[in-house]
């Protein structure tokens, strides 16, 4: 009987998760959706504690208190610009939890001298493998995003061969554990192998490809929870895990499509490694001269404009320029300029990164426009203001078949009447590709820290009021 | 409950489809909160961690369970709180002070 109550509570939790995610379809209902999902989680936890065979509450209380304190501090103190790191870290913890739970279950079977049956041993190895890869893979992604290690791909000769070999080794260890779950050396080998694989699979992936990696790891953390659900025979875990798995898969696909690359190419292509061909084609594109302008020059053009589109990229996040951007937009709007924001799906380091930063700076979300919707508006727009974005505005992606980013959907900023590009220097972006936009006649380059530059623009624009 | 692989697989596949349907309707505007929120949901593994840590025998699996509770709680509490913080920032023009 009590077991049925718990199952019912898990079902209720799953329903609340689904309704919660459903409410994320609009920013107005989204806070309520998040609350519903949190209530669902609380129900699942309380039901587990009250009804099942839990006897040792002290150890649980200690774990929950420590975890809540760390989680709350992280969540309340993290800067919005650091959100990709935060999500990577949370993904990693989810993966670690799955590995730990699957391992603990195996140990309990061993203690009871009772062989796991049916799909349980397969679920255990999957939980350990996916969870382990998610854990260390996310830590590497975190380190790259936090700039604790180089963002550029780390490659070596024979890398793919080594990874393939280790992948086969992991499969062999999985089979070994399924055949004899109580063979501890083999099981430990599997744990070690999955942790190693997580590291090796993420180090060759460059910083600009992090949106894909984080989405994929998000999906893995769900699938690992799913596997754990099979281990425990718990439908609540299976349903919730699959929801998260599905979410990660969809986001991964959106990110890959937005770069016109296959998942395999992102994972194994080491995009952004210093590539002779790319440098050569970049040199060919480096025609004409770049014109450097001051923020005051830009202000003169702004003062004669009716419409402007701001195109934010990772550089805006690095410079923490989102509040300055909002100030500039406010000032321009006061002078009758219509301001919108064009958001490329892979701008920044995770899906939706730019939207969160601009929302933080109180930019109303109606002004944040998606790529397909805003692209037709560029030809009618007086000024496109590109802030720290590079590859997502590179016209070569439309026309230059030899370019590494050819075919990637871009924001057509070059079709605006004037283009201001705010950049720290002429260094090419992460993909290492030169950008002909910088040499166009209607492009004005303004070099310097994006935040300083924009604040100077605000001052200069104010003079024209 | 999930001893029958066919039942288990049925639940898995149906839940995946529900997931695809629901998530596909989330606008790109909210993709970051979607990630952190779904992350918190994947912290459901905490249920397994509670079971692993809370059994009477104190063994290595209790230790693993304890560590699992800590990381899963970070996931749940951190995920829902940071999502809540982010969602509170999305405002319409007329909501602005």
Interface residues (C-beta under 8 A of the other chain):
Chain A: X3 X7 X10 X13 X14 X17 X18 X20 X21 X22 X24 X25 X26 X27 X30 X31 X33 X34 X35 X37 X38 X41 X44 X45 X48 X49 X52 X53 X54 X55 X56 X57 X59 X60 X62 X63 X64 X66 X67 X68 X70 X71 X72 X74 X75 X76 X78 X80 X83 X86 X87 X90 X91 X93 X94 X96 X97 X98 X100 X101 X103 X104 X105 X107 X108 X111 X118 X119 X214 X215 X218 X221 X222 X224 X225 X226 X228 X229 X230 X231 X232 X233 X234 X235 X236 X237 X238 X239 X240 X241 X242 X243 X244 X245 X246 X247 X248 X249 X250 X251 X254 X343 X345 X350 X351 X352 X353 X355 X356 X359 X360 X362 X364 X365 X366 X367 X368 X370
Chain B: X1 X2 X3 X5 X8 X11 X12 X15 X16 X17 X18 X19 X20 X22 X23 X24 X25 X26 X27 X28 X29 X30 X31 X32 X33 X34 X35 X36 X37 X38 X39 X40 X41 X42 X43 X44 X45 X46 X47 X48 X49 X50 X51 X52 X53 X54 X55 X56 X57 X58 X59 X60 X61 X62 X64 X65 X66 X67 X68 X69 X70 X71 X72 X73 X74 X75 X76 X77 X78 X79 X80 X81 X82 X83 X84 X85 X86 X87 X88 X89 X90 X91 X92 X93 X95 X96
